């Protein structure tokens, strides 16, 4: 049994070395023109620096090209893929077949990770993209543990699962801040709508605040809770899930660093002795609860139930 990769989303180049020391095995980076919902913006110089730092420490870097591309951006893909290849990225994350087709032409050696965040719901679809050239499939956040295990058992590609962080509930290409969203016929308030960060859609009836994230790809309404599965990793570890992702979107560097250390400890404990992990997993959860922002409750997402936000 092989240890799963611990995949982390850094905010800046300065985070790479500290996260390596904290136990990260790989990183997702990129720029929002090509990547969807990134924890931080990495221009080309940053991408090159991050890859050099990671490789110097024996770690991997995957560059995100999983945005939804319209006609006007398609002709840019070849040039960006050539750049990504030239700086020795370990893989490109894609959702749009245009990226796959372009990579075949200009960077045929580049590894590809298929990620749409919503349609990775069964093993057959994962294998379909594997037969098209993908080496990894990223599973949807909305499937349960049994489906994850079954998919891994049947998959012909690597399987990646998000184990920590917030999820996207809604996306629009448009910038929708203001009076754009109605829920059950009641208009919700958008707090801090004149700011470019710390914006929330406030549902007074449920007492929930949904973070609003805006980038070049539009408006994204995020979950009010954070997924945390630190105390329920054993089934996926036993099944051989290949990559555990910590999503750091809208989180501080310090928080991402601390969570990475805790998941590193959990994985290492299990592989030293599953009983050690079993004995300490509640303590590991408590460590995360201690650093968790008061307005971001932890839950297990869809792993064991159909979560309704």
N, C-alpha and C positions, 0 to 999 in steps of 0.2 A: 504494500500500500504506500502510495506516494503522498507527501504532504501537499495540500492545496496551496496554490499561489495566493498570497495576501496582496490584493490589488487596491491601491489607494489613489485618490484624486487630489493632488497638491494644489495649492493656491498660487504659488510662485516658485521660481527657480531656487530661491533661498530655502524652500521646504524640503528639497530633494535629499540632501545629506542627513538632516535630522530624522527624516522619515525612514531612510535606510537604516540608521542606527536604532530606530524604534522597532524595526522588524519588517518593513515593507519589502515585498519581492518585486513589485512592478508598479508602474504609474500610468494613469491616463491623463494626457495633456492635449492641448491644441488651441486654436483660436476660434472664436465664435462664428466667424464667417463660414467655417466648414464643420465645426463640431457643435453638438447640441447639449445645452445645459451643463457647461463646464464649471468646475469649482473655481478656476482662475483663468485669466487670459494669458496665453503664451504666444508671443509673436515669433517670427522665424528665428531670430537670434536666441530667444529664450528656449525654443524647441531644441535647437542645436546644443545649447549649454546643458539643458536638462538631460538630454541623451548621453552627452559626454560624461556628466557626473554619475549618472546611473550605471553606465557601462563600466566606469572606472571602479565601481563597487560591486560589479557582478550582477546588476539588476537590469530589468527590462523596462522599456518605455513604449507605450502604444499611443499613436496619434489619432485623435478623433476626427473622422470625416463622415459623421452620421447625421448631418443636418439633412433637411428636406430641400433638395435642389430644384430650382426652376430653370428654365431654358437659358436665362442670361448667365448662370453660373457654370453651366456644364462645360464650356470651353476652358474654364480655369482649372478644372480638375487635373488634367494631364500635367500642367506645370507644377501644381502643388504636390502631386504624387512624386514627380521627379525630385523635388526638393526633399520630401520626406525620405525617399530612398537614399538620396545623397548623404543625409546625416545619419543613416543607419538605424532608423526606427525599427523596432522589433516586429511591429504589426500596425496595420491601419484598421480602425473600427469603422464599419460602414453599415448603412441600412438601405441606401438607394443602389439599385443595380447599375446605375451609371458609374459609380465608383468602381465596382467590380470589373465592369467592361473596360473602363479606362486603364485600370491597373494591369489587366492582361496585356494591354498594348504597350504601356510605357514603363511598367515596373513588375514584370511577370514573376520576379522572385519574392515580391513582398507578401508576407503573410497577411491574411484577412480575417477579421473577427466580425461576424454578422450580429448586428444589434439594432433592433427597431424599438425595443423597450415594451412593446405591446403585443406583437404577434409571435413571439417565441414561446408558444404555449403547448407544443407537443414535439415528440422526438422525430416524427416524420418530416415536419417542416425544417427542423435543425439539420437533418440529414440531406434534405433537398438542397439547402444552401451549401452544405459540405461538399456535395457532388458538383456544385457549381464553382467551388474553389475556396470556400471558407474553411479555416482550420478550427474555428471556435464559434459557438453560438451562445449569446447572452439571453438568458431566460427572462420572461416577463415577470414583473413583480406581483402579478395578480393570480399566480397559481400556487397550489398548496404543496406541502412537503411530499405527499405521496406522488404527485405528478412530477415533481422535481426528481425524485428517486427513480421513478419509472423512465423518465426521459434520459437520465444518465445511463441507466442499464441498457437502453436501446440505441444510444447515440453513437454515431461514427465520428463525431467531432468532440473537441473539448467543450465542457459546459461551465459557464460562469453564472454565479448567483450573487445578487446583492444581499449582504447580511446586515448592513447598517446604513442609516441615513434616511433622508426624506424621499418621497416618491412624487412624480408629477401626476396630477389628477386631470389636468386640462391644458391644452395648448392651442393657441391661435397664431397665425402668421401676423395678425395685426397687433398694434399696440392698443390695448383695450382699457387702459386705466381710466377711471371715471365711473360713469353709470352704465357699464357694459354688461353686467352679469345679473341675472335674476335667478332666484332659487325658490321654488314653490310659490311663485308669484310675488315674492317679497324682495325688494331691492336691498342688497347688502351694502354696507358702507366700505369704502376703500380708505384705510388710514394711511397717512403720509403720502398721499397720491402726488404731491408736488416734488417728492424726493426720488432719487434714483435707487435707493436701497431702503431696507427696513420697512417695506410696504406690506400691508396685510388686508385681506378680504375678511371682514368681521361678520360672523354669523351670530348675532345676539341670541337667537332662539336656542341654538345648541351650545353657545358659549365657546365656539371654536374660532380660531384665527388661522386663516390659510395664507401662508407667505406667497407673495407675488414676485416672480423672478422675470426680469425682462432682459433680452439680449437681441442680437441681430436677427434671430430666428422668430422673434415675436414675444408673446406674453405666455407665461407658464404659471398656472395655479398649482401650488405644491401642497402636500398633505400636512395636516395640523400636527401629526405625530411623527416620530422617528422610528423606523424599523430597528429593532435590536434583537438579535438571535444568539447572543453570546452564550446563553445557557442551554441552547438547543441545537448545537452543532453536530452532535454525535452521529445522527443518521446520515447527514451529508458527508461527514468525514469517512464513515464506514463505506458509503457508496462510491467514494472516490471522486466527488465533485472537484473539478480542476482548479477553479478560481473563486475566491471569496472577495467580493468588492465592498469597500467602505466608501460611500459617496459623501464627499465633503462639501457639497454645494450649500452655500449660505452658512458655512461654519467657519470658526476662527482657526488659524494654524495650530494654536495650542490645543484646541479640542481635538482636531484630527490626529495630532501627534499622540495625545493621551489614549484615544480610542484604538489607534494602531498598536500601541504597546500592549493593551489589554487583550486584543484579539490574537496578537503574536503569542502571548502567554498561554491563551486557551488552546491554540493549535499545538504548540510545543508540548503542553501537558498531556494532551490526548495521545500524541505519538510516543511520548515517554512511557505512559501507562494510562489507558482509558479510565481506570479507577481514580487516578489523580485528578483528571478533568472532572469526573463526576463529583468528587468530594469538594472541589473548589469552584464549580461553576456558579453557585449562588453568590459567592464572594466576588467573583468577577463581575457579575451583574450589578452588585452593589457599588463597585468601583465606578461603573459607568453612570449609575444613577446619581452618584455624588457630584459628577461634573456636568450632568445634563441640565441645560437651561430650563428654568421653571416653566416657561411657556411651551416646552416641547416634550410632552409625555412620551414615554417609550411604549411600544407595543410590538407584537410579532407579525404585523401586517397580515398577509393572506396565507401564511405558512400553515396555520391550523384552523382557520375559519375564514369566512367571507367578510372581511372588514368593510364597514360602511362608514365613511367619514362624514 
